[in-house]
Amino acid sequence: MPYSTTNGIRLHYEERGSGEPLILIMGLGAPGNLWEEHVASYKQFFRCFVIDNRGAGKSDQPLGPYTTKMMADDTAGLMQALGITKARVAGLSMGSGIAQELSLSYPQMVRSLVLVSSWSRCDAYTRAIFEHFKKMRALASPADFTQLLQLWIATPRYFEDHFDMMVQDQTQAKDSYMELQAFTAQCDACIEHNTFDRLDQLTVPALLTVGDADIFTPLHLTVEMHERMPSSEMLVFDGNGHIHHWEDIARFNTQTLQFLRDH
């Protein structure tokens, strides 16, 4: 089981495929292996590294506070330990914030970016969501909290079409549940994430993907990023939500893979 000590913690990662390196950074409260259905496409062309962020999966769960900059330092340290001097980087939700900070702090290490369901700063609405998640995570059972998250990130159509899978995920939630303090620390990292005034420094090719029915990190948060990032493209998934990368996985994999191969 591969681990690397980086930035004072032990970070778990998995490697798939061959070719030039692709770093895949997961979102709030989730292990890196949730990238697997995307890696199935990417690994044909890239050497994929799937990371458990601090606090998640099999990585260490140190006491907070966490920041997206701190987790970017974790990722950079892992890359250095693996001898990766430059890589394509994809980040999902909180992972997109980490990817932003990685590119800003270590621009020489990032070849291109895919930022999924992103934000560069919290507005009052998004901050309230993360604060609510913190409160409910402390009060709810693993099954109930997983259901709450599902209702935020999935569209009604996707929830309906995958209802049995959603219930199964709820019943199995306890098996992969993060410690409360680690989840809270990740939420705080999301709340405090702010790259808005530095977005013009993100000059590497970047693809921003977003669902126009996302009620968690709404479309306008990606739009304002696209407007400030000089080398960015924006891809909108009509009728899809925060997890548009699963809701329309065939299109997502095809178009992100094409972007990564082109850049």
Secondary structure as UniProt FT lines:
FT   STRAND          3..6
FT   TURN            7..8
FT   STRAND          9..16
FT   STRAND          20..25
FT   TURN            28..29
FT   HELIX           32..35
FT   HELIX           36..42
FT   TURN            43..45
FT   STRAND          46..51
FT   TURN            54..55
FT   TURN            57..58
FT   HELIX           68..81
FT   TURN            82..83
FT   STRAND          87..92
FT   HELIX           94..105
FT   HELIX           107..109
FT   STRAND          110..116
FT   HELIX           124..139
FT   HELIX           142..153
FT   HELIX           156..161
FT   HELIX           163..171
FT   HELIX           173..176
FT   HELIX           180..192
FT   HELIX           196..201
FT   STRAND          206..211
FT   TURN            212..213
FT   HELIX           219..228
FT   TURN            230..231
FT   STRAND          232..237
FT   TURN            238..239
FT   TURN            242..243
FT   HELIX           244..247
FT   HELIX           249..262
//
